[in-house]
């Protein structure tokens, strides 16, 4: 026990010193489910680990690599031993298979730490020491858990009423079975835990059906990916979306302490305080820089409702991160995010001439929610990338003219196809647009590795934005 305490104190002291000299950078890779976080981290780590002093042509827009400032990059032990290691080796092994397969989606928290040794080219410290080391801490976690963070400032009633506003269209159809069971329940009666567990299971089934229809606003996130809480009473509750204001008032005034209504509230509060809050405090309150990944293409394949839920989900994220300049005092005592990059993933699923539209669409998806960031001294930008390439750009003749197209192995039938994926809207589609257009953006398998370096699209722009100023 003493050794554990000693290690914890040493870890905190090292972190404090490294922050004071700006030698540690904690990167939050955030994004909704299926946005490509695991693929992104795997590629980012790979691009850095494969840097050398001879050929860095795979990252032409990353100035420290182009200028041969980076001397070496290696993986080192993470400071916090209680967090599982991000399984970079297993992910790379997936890509080395014949044929290659995508790495497994994240089902728990993971961390990886890199030590980047570099030659200084600017700044006061270059007069004291020509070489320096930047420690880069990168965290991975399930996207399903991300949307639990807004619950931190939401009561059970507010949460229920917010979900009530989403109860239309596809959701309304999918919820019929669960809502029918809840309607038959006397919420003022003494609670039976078996009944509560059964209804919570029905609600969880409904959430899985929503995910299958491309709907992203899934709360609570641990219901669909429970991790260590599988089967725990903390996950056996559900929102009351069918209640009128009068029914809420009546239950609040007359519902007994042992009623279904009271127990639902207690379990929600427990979930919020003991699971969500602890998760936030442990992982999300001390980041320096942040990437928000979004798959803007797949929701277009489903429905206007699915696309709008993606938009709303992204906009809800900003209230749970601390944005502002990283002065010395902030680095030591109150770390804040000073750079924020919005990234549209799967950019190789469209032709290169559609990238400006994809970036514009990403910008508009988050524009309203991110406006306050511009006034907090946070440098932010938008881009589109493919962390792991899945297609090759080709040109084909169509009616006597050469047109841009894509070639890759299509996931649904494992067939090599050459196709034109269509145009990406540059603005948020309105209702009329959805009635007149149908999107069919295919999913592809990863390209085979021809070397140790993972093929990518525009990852060098990401590294330039995130790291270049720390390697001067």
Order of alpha helices (4+ residues) and beta strands (2+ residues): alpha-beta-alpha-alpha-beta-alpha-beta-beta-alpha-alpha-alpha-alpha-alpha-alpha-alpha-beta-alpha-alpha-alpha-beta-alpha-beta-beta-beta-beta-alpha-alpha
